[in-house]
Amino acid sequence: MTENLPTITRNAAGAPIPSFEGAQIPQGLAVDVLEAGTGDPVREGQSITVHYSGWLWDGREFDSSWGRGEPISFVIARGSLIDGWVDGIVGQPVGSKLLLVVPPEKGYGARAVGPIPPSSTLVFAVDVLDAR
């Protein structure tokens, strides 16, 4: 990998911990396969189950299924999720652990959403647990 992306370590429970030291915002969507899964590739329109955490580029966490203590399931499809998730997860094998760096144009754009300021680059650690 040629880009200087954030790095992810795991705590004893397996929850991701990011380090932004030396990281640089990439041009466009960056998908780093931290651990390749061995299951079938995720297809758009499937219901997937993931464990994830999301951070702003300054390192502040804004959402985490790990923090809630349980994974989440949803349909992976354009229009119901940010494009960065669809583009970054579709095609990845079930069981994969991913780092997604999502630029504003593939995230929430120029609008604020909850704790996410407008025009934010978002960083996600996503563990793809299942797809049906």
PyMOL commands that set and color helices and strands:
alter all, ss='L'
color gray80, all
select helices_A, chain A and resi 65-68+83-89+104-106
alter helices_A, ss='H'
color red, helices_A
select strands_A, chain A and resi 7-10+16-19+30-35+47-56+61-64+72-75+97-102+122-131
alter strands_A, ss='S'
color yellow, strands_A
deselect
rebuild
show_as cartoon
